[in-house]
Amino acid sequence: MGAEMEADRRAIQVRRRRGIILKLVREGHENQFSRLDDFETWAMLQKMGQTMGQEQVRTLLQDLAVLDYLDFKTKVNDVTGNVELSQIQLTATGLRFVTAGRSNEDVLFN
């Protein structure tokens, strides 16, 4: 596979995973479940066949926050030094975006 094709595949994969995360958060809101944290999000993605590390999930969550689709609390674990994300929720912009269900250049819904 050529380098350009591989880059396109990775970009699509990232956009798709962002869409999956947004749908998971919305589904949790609709069912009145407690807010997700980064570990639960990672575990759910693993169960769905999305093989990736916890750091990759944190990066996706942070990307979605920068895009103003998600909000969460950030804490540094005193023991491990790792960043932990909790109380993940949709922003108003994220809610409108997920409800519309239309993909854009940053997120792919399918």
C-alpha positions as CSV (number, residue, x, y, z in Angstrom):
1,M,0.0,0.0,0.0
2,G,1.4,3.4,-1.0
3,A,2.2,6.1,1.6
4,E,-0.6,8.3,0.4
5,M,-3.1,5.5,0.6
6,E,-2.0,4.6,4.1
7,A,-2.3,8.2,5.2
8,D,-5.9,8.4,3.8
9,R,-6.8,5.1,5.6
10,R,-5.5,6.4,8.9
11,A,-7.3,9.7,8.5
12,I,-10.6,7.9,7.8
13,Q,-10.0,5.6,10.8
14,V,-9.4,8.6,13.1
15,R,-12.6,10.3,11.8
16,R,-14.6,7.2,12.2
17,R,-13.4,6.5,15.8
18,R,-14.3,10.1,16.7
19,G,-17.8,9.4,15.4
20,I,-18.1,6.2,17.4
21,I,-17.0,8.0,20.6
22,L,-19.6,10.8,20.1
23,K,-22.3,8.2,19.5
24,L,-21.3,6.3,22.6
25,V,-21.5,9.4,24.7
26,R,-24.8,10.4,23.3
27,E,-26.2,6.9,23.9
28,G,-25.1,7.2,27.5
29,H,-26.9,10.5,27.8
30,E,-30.1,9.2,26.3
31,N,-30.1,6.2,28.6
32,Q,-29.2,8.3,31.7
33,F,-26.1,6.3,32.4
34,S,-23.3,7.8,34.5
35,R,-20.8,9.8,32.6
36,L,-18.0,7.8,30.9
37,D,-14.3,8.1,31.7
38,D,-11.4,7.5,29.4
39,F,-10.9,3.9,30.6
40,E,-14.5,3.0,30.1
41,T,-14.5,4.6,26.7
42,W,-11.3,2.6,25.8
43,A,-12.9,-0.7,27.1
44,M,-16.1,-0.1,25.0
45,L,-14.1,0.6,21.9
46,Q,-12.1,-2.6,22.4
47,K,-15.3,-4.5,22.8
48,M,-16.5,-3.0,19.5
49,G,-13.3,-4.3,17.7
50,Q,-11.5,-0.9,17.6
51,T,-8.0,-2.0,18.6
52,M,-6.1,0.9,20.1
53,G,-4.2,1.9,23.2
54,Q,-5.6,4.0,26.0
55,E,-3.3,6.9,25.1
56,Q,-4.9,6.9,21.6
57,V,-8.4,7.1,23.2
58,R,-7.3,10.0,25.4
59,T,-5.9,11.8,22.3
60,L,-9.2,11.2,20.4
61,L,-11.2,12.6,23.4
62,Q,-8.9,15.6,23.6
63,D,-9.3,16.2,19.9
64,L,-13.1,16.2,20.3
65,A,-12.8,18.7,23.1
66,V,-10.6,21.0,21.0
67,L,-13.3,20.7,18.3
68,D,-15.8,21.7,21.0
69,Y,-17.9,18.5,20.8
70,L,-17.0,17.1,24.2
71,D,-16.2,18.4,27.7
72,F,-14.6,16.4,30.6
73,K,-12.7,16.8,33.8
74,T,-8.9,16.2,33.6
75,K,-6.8,14.9,36.5
76,V,-3.3,13.7,36.8
77,N,-3.0,10.4,38.7
78,D,-0.6,11.0,41.6
79,V,0.7,7.4,41.5
80,T,1.2,6.8,37.8
81,G,1.5,10.4,36.5
82,N,-1.0,9.6,33.7
83,V,-3.7,12.0,32.7
84,E,-7.2,10.7,33.5
85,L,-10.3,12.0,31.8
86,S,-13.7,11.7,33.5
87,Q,-17.2,13.0,33.4
88,I,-17.2,13.0,29.6
89,Q,-20.2,14.8,28.2
90,L,-21.3,16.4,24.9
91,T,-21.2,20.2,24.6
92,A,-24.1,22.0,23.1
93,T,-22.2,22.1,19.8
94,G,-21.5,18.3,20.1
95,L,-25.2,17.6,20.9
96,R,-26.3,19.5,17.8
97,F,-23.7,17.8,15.7
98,V,-24.5,14.3,16.8
99,T,-28.2,14.8,16.6
100,A,-27.8,16.0,13.0
101,G,-25.7,12.9,12.3
102,R,-23.9,14.4,9.3
103,S,-20.2,13.7,8.9
104,N,-17.7,16.5,8.3
105,E,-13.9,16.8,7.7
106,D,-13.2,15.9,11.4
107,V,-15.8,13.2,12.2
108,L,-17.2,10.3,10.2
109,F,-20.6,8.8,11.1
110,N,-21.5,5.6,9.4
